[in-house]
């Protein structure tokens, strides 16, 4: 009976040692997983920040594109105005030349 009790005690000690070893391994693994969770949280924050930056950059680019389009419209209007002025001046000059030619022809006929 004593030997049986000693064997049972030794078996229980080995089981306890094994459980404590398993518990230590589990605690180590829990620590590793906790560290990985923190790393992933940091990566997520960085990804969110980069996403926000990209959205802000896209919005700024959109504003700049609209500003350039407005400048192009303004320039196009100015070009059209200058072309109209040039056409008017050309027409006036042509008319002036025709009048001078008529006067020269009239003076010749005299």
C-alpha positions in Angstrom: 0.0 0.0 0.0 2.8 2.5 0.8 4.5 1.7 -2.5 1.3 2.4 -4.3 0.9 5.7 -2.6 4.5 6.7 -3.4 4.0 5.7 -7.0 0.7 7.7 -7.1 2.5 10.7 -5.5 5.4 10.5 -8.1 2.8 10.3 -10.9 1.0 13.3 -9.6 4.3 15.2 -9.3 5.2 14.4 -12.9 1.7 15.4 -14.0 2.0 18.6 -12.0 5.5 19.3 -13.5 4.1 18.6 -17.0 1.1 20.9 -16.4 3.3 23.6 -15.1 5.6 23.2 -18.1 2.5 23.4 -20.4 1.3 26.4 -18.5 4.7 28.1 -18.9 4.7 27.3 -22.6 1.1 28.6 -22.9 2.0 31.8 -21.0 5.0 32.4 -23.3 2.7 31.8 -26.4 0.1 34.2 -24.9 2.8 36.8 -24.5 4.0 36.3 -28.1 0.4 36.6 -29.4 -0.2 39.7 -27.3 3.0 41.3 -28.8 1.8 40.3 -32.3 -1.6 41.9 -31.6 0.1 45.2 -30.6 2.2 45.1 -33.8 -0.9 44.5 -35.9 -2.7 47.4 -34.2 0.3 49.7 -35.0 0.2 48.5 -38.6 -3.5 49.2 -38.8 -3.0 52.7 -37.4 -0.3 53.3 -40.0 -2.5 51.9 -42.8 -5.4 54.2 -41.7 -3.1 57.2 -41.6 -1.7 56.4 -45.0 -5.2 56.0 -46.4 -6.3 59.3 -44.9 -3.2 61.0 -46.4 -3.9 59.5 -49.8 -7.5 60.7 -49.6 -6.3 64.2 -48.6 -3.8 64.1 -51.5 -6.5 63.0 -53.9 -8.7 65.9 -52.7 -5.9 68.4 -53.1 -5.1 67.1 -56.6 -8.8 67.4 -57.5 -8.8 71.0 -56.3 -5.7 71.7 -58.3 -7.1 70.1 -61.4 -10.3 72.3 -61.1 -8.1 75.3 -60.6 -6.1 74.5 -63.8 -9.3 73.9 -65.7 -10.6 77.3 -64.6 -7.3 78.9 -65.8 -7.6 77.1 -69.1 -11.1 78.4 -69.5 -9.9 81.9 -68.7 -7.1 81.6 -71.1 -9.4 80.2 -73.8 -11.7 83.2 -73.3 -8.8 85.6 -73.5 -7.5 83.9 -76.7 -11.0 84.2 -78.3 -11.2 87.8 -77.3 -7.8 88.5 -78.7 -8.7 86.7 -81.9 -11.8 88.7 -82.3 -9.9 92.0 -81.7 -7.3 90.8 -84.3 -10.1 90.0 -86.8 -11.7 93.4 -86.2 -8.3 95.2 -86.6 -7.6 93.3 -89.8 -11.0 94.1 -91.2 -10.5 97.8 -90.4 -7.1 97.8 -92.0 -8.4 96.0 -95.1 -11.2 98.6 -95.3 -8.7 101.4 -94.8 -6.6 100.0 -97.6 -9.6 99.7 -99.9 -10.6 103.4 -99.2 -7.0 104.6 -99.9 -7.0 102.6 -103.2 -10.3 104.1 -104.2 -9.0 107.6 -103.4 -5.8 106.9 -105.5 -7.9 105.6 -108.3 -10.2 108.7 -108.1 -7.1 111.0 -108.1 -5.7 109.2 -111.2 -9.0 109.7 -113.0 -8.8 113.4 -112.4 
